[in-house]
């Protein structure tokens, strides 16, 4: 297994798409986070009193995850779909006939890279976002405040989970375009359009949909209508694990 892990690490770090995608992740998470914080800070003085009371500096600075999650998700899809596109998957399966081991190694290596990258950009977006908010005289916070360090780290944990979801989706779909389409639908389209469902279904979807539930780990202020931070992240992890199980089953059952 050590040899398989080293092989997958060599594949991942030698691809140009890895460097470009991680660069896009940093730009989206940190750069967009600073822009959002700047806009929110500039408009804080004009907010109604109720919205001022609900203002969450941590959530403002990490809100860029909505766009950043696609970068790691796309990289996760490419980890496996790229091999199908080039035909390299046949070579990989010849070298590692036990398909479960191959996918486990890919998932493990990618998770390590995604987790480190997610934590770096999560804390980076938070710290620079708070500096930006402080410069506009809007409320800001520090890692020493209750639950703030967990929320900043939660941004990295969330991004890593979405990246691993991309690996699972890419394994099932076996197409880069198809995998990205599914990922965009799951992370952005369903939560956005599902909120308008009638009869309380919209509220249930916001509460229990894996990505919206998982994003609760990045919040500081509690909401009785939504899941708690770790409960919500647990829902996301269960969904990712279930998708990975399906990916293992599909990889073992289908021809390369």
HELIX and SHEET records of a PDB file:
HELIX    1   1 UNK A    2  UNK A   14  1                                  13    
HELIX    2   2 UNK A   16  UNK A   26  1                                  11    
HELIX    3   3 UNK A   27  UNK A   31  3                                   5    
HELIX    4   4 UNK A   32  UNK A   43  1                                  12    
HELIX    5   5 UNK A   44  UNK A   46  5                                   3    
HELIX    6   6 UNK A   49  UNK A   53  1                                   5    
HELIX    7   7 UNK A   57  UNK A   61  1                                   5    
HELIX    8   8 UNK A   65  UNK A   86  1                                  22    
HELIX    9   9 UNK A   88  UNK A   95  1                                   8    
HELIX   10  10 UNK A   99  UNK A  135  1                                  37    
HELIX   11  11 UNK A  148  UNK A  173  1                                  26    
HELIX   12  12 UNK A  176  UNK A  184  1                                   9    
HELIX   13  13 UNK A  185  UNK A  189  3                                   5    
HELIX   14  14 UNK A  190  UNK A  194  1                                   5    
HELIX   15  15 UNK A  201  UNK A  208  1                                   8    
HELIX   16  16 UNK A  210  UNK A  214  1                                   5    
HELIX   17  17 UNK A  215  UNK A  218  5                                   4    
HELIX   18  18 UNK A  229  UNK A  253  1                                  25    
END                                                                             
